[in-house]
Amino acid sequence: MPPTLGLFALNMYAAAEPRTAARIAKLAEDLGYDSVWVGDHVVLPSPRADSSPAEPDAPFLDPLTALAHLAAHTERIALGTGVVVLPQRNPLILAKQLASIDVLSEGRLIFGAAAGYLDKELRTLGVPPESRGDRVDEYLAAMRSLWYDDKPAFQGRHVGFEGVDAHPRPVQRPIPVVTGGHSPAALRRAARHADGWYGWMLGRRAAAETIPRLRALTREAGREPLHISISPPKLPDAEFVRAYAELGVDRLIVVPPMDVPASELERFVADHAPAGLGARPAG
């Protein structure tokens, strides 16, 4: 079955302007994209580090705030975080924010999370990079307790609580959780704790190597196959979409050229719509 198409970067560069973001999200919805996605970096190294995804002065809205805005201007399209750097967020505050977005969007949230990789950002926000993987595992469990348990409680090394509650609960039970990262630890985390996996900038050869490893880990964990989303490093065409479908990819999240005017971004969204690439339309 052909994959669906998602659209990345609805909180960055031209899409950091609120009217542009709303217009692009509505256009994507009308053209059959199944989802729009926002990235997450609270701070960026200044001057720019080699590993940084953008210049430190790049317009970059907070992803949760951006999704609340997009929820108000769309009706059907899914709203994804692609991905929240989970260790540098307070998990109880984040759980409240995400539940609120799911309520405001009437159940359209996809929660994407990862451990992060920018040491400067993690340390600036008080997170030792060596603890980031453990924090992701604990924070996911803590957030799910707050979302779904009758009496929420969790006790770990990095977060603990009991005797508290938070409402309203999410509309979706459960909220789809997608984890990112290509390392062995990240793939194990997805196989054990997530509903889906997001491969960022993953070419066809790398995808052909990674997806079977992920499936094997998921089988070892006694779980059903994960929903697989990938952002390819090249702009897709119809042949590209077919090739990823043959690998078992469920969703391609296309990444437009970043630092372009709003008019060029609109043309990109129209030119790469699902119908023109042979992708599966939303719904």
Buried (B, 14 or more C-beta within 10 A) or exposed (E): EBBBBBBBBBBBBBBBBEEBBBBBBBBBBBBBBBBBBBBBBBBBBEEBBEEBBBEBEBEBBBBBEBBBBBBEBBEEBBBBBBBBBBBBBEBBEBBBBBBBBBBBBEEBBBBBBBBBBBBBBBEBBEBEBEBBBBBBBBBBBBBBBBBEEEEBEBEBEBBEBEEEEBEEBBBBEEBBBBBBBBEEEBBBBBBBBBBBBBBBEBEBEBBBEBBEBBBEBBEEEEBEBBBBBBBBEEEBEEEBBBBBBEBBBBBBBBBBEBEBEBEEBBEBBEEBBBEBBBBBBBE
